[in-house]
Amino acid sequence: MNKKSVRDIDVKGKRCLVRVDFNVPMKDGVITDENRINGALPTIKYLIENGAKVILCSHMGKPKGQVNMKYTLKPVADRLSEILGQKVVFATDVIGESADKAVAEVKDGEVVLLENTRFEAGEEKRDEAFCKKLASYCDVFVNDAFGTAHRSHGSTAAIVEYGFVKDAVCGFLIEKELSVMADSLERPVRPFVAVLGGAKVADKLKVISNLLEKCDTLIIGGGMAYTFLKAKGLNVGKSLVDDEQIGYCLDMIKKAESLNKKLYLPVDTIVAKSFPDPIDAEIEVKNVAVEEMPADEMGLDIGEKTQALYADAVKTAKTVIWNGPMGVFENPTLAGGTIAVAKALAETDATTIIGGGDSAAAVAELGFADKMTHISTGGGASLELFEGKVLPGIACLNEKE
Ligand code: AMP
């Protein structure tokens, strides 16, 4: 990565506006998972220790440009204050009187947290006046919100793109995410195996195509496997299929052949009469070969032979990236495929990278988190990185000289 980080500039006495990702899960006003707060701590602590005036901002949930106290960041300010062991001044607005006062009064080594940026309609609309006002709070912009780096919103990119802040650098979280993921994509230690799952092919079109060019083996599971199987002429019963993507799937099968890459599809599958409702309801299932899927049933997980096949493929790898569950893992009866892949990743010595979202949750739930090389904090952002896209929240930052 060639972007400047907080280490490359002098932050002493400077007002640093730090875009963090404090979009933490909450239940009844209580934070249920602090990972995102913890992810931002190295940068916040570094800035405090180096005498910066730290002004934090983040979004939380989807309040759609309206003030909605369900999504207030106040509980995060309180918790952050406990973790840091110092006061975090909470501004009750983003660019209003409260924020003006907090920013005017902040001293070196002190921390302010602004209210949810998405309480302002200008955030998602990239409104110039909003960005200009936010920029007036800082001398330096620090982006450390990897989870929103793929969004081109006011506080994630536009504030710099419009030229309102000149000094724009990344924090340690973005630096780490990029150095692990971008490096593995550009210079993977081979064999390089990519595992893709999840519901829809359409969501991962560009990822599949880009990864086929980079990896040696591409493994497909989850709901999207059935569109591939249908493209190969199989009867997939009532399984999730995106008929519009059949041509694309055929192209990908051909692309893999012409590039001499291995493309793994399920050889057997777990079928049931219908989708579980509720999702964790008890369900009666069968393991069948993909050539023998009953017309009135649907595939909801990879079968046992496929689990073994995929686990073996993972074992041969030196680099593995994984995004998307192998089946409806929210249901214990349909979690076998996802568990098998997670276990194979946990057991290999290869560099293992989990691309956030459901796969990260599954790995954490199974207790394998500390066995992985890297678990990304951004599901959407890491997918866009796997697609080969440049993320706006990173592209806008200053290059190293
Ligand atoms: P995604 O957001 O695209 O990563 O998809 C994740 C979702 O895909 C999870 O909620 C899974 O339950 C769902 N999923 C995985 N396999 C299947 C399948 N075979 N049929 C329907 N949904 C699936």
Residues whose N, C-alpha, C, O or C-beta is under 5 A from the ligand:
A	BS01	AMP	G197 G198 A199 K200 G222 G223 L240 G299 L300 D301 G324 P325 M326 G327 V328 F329 D358
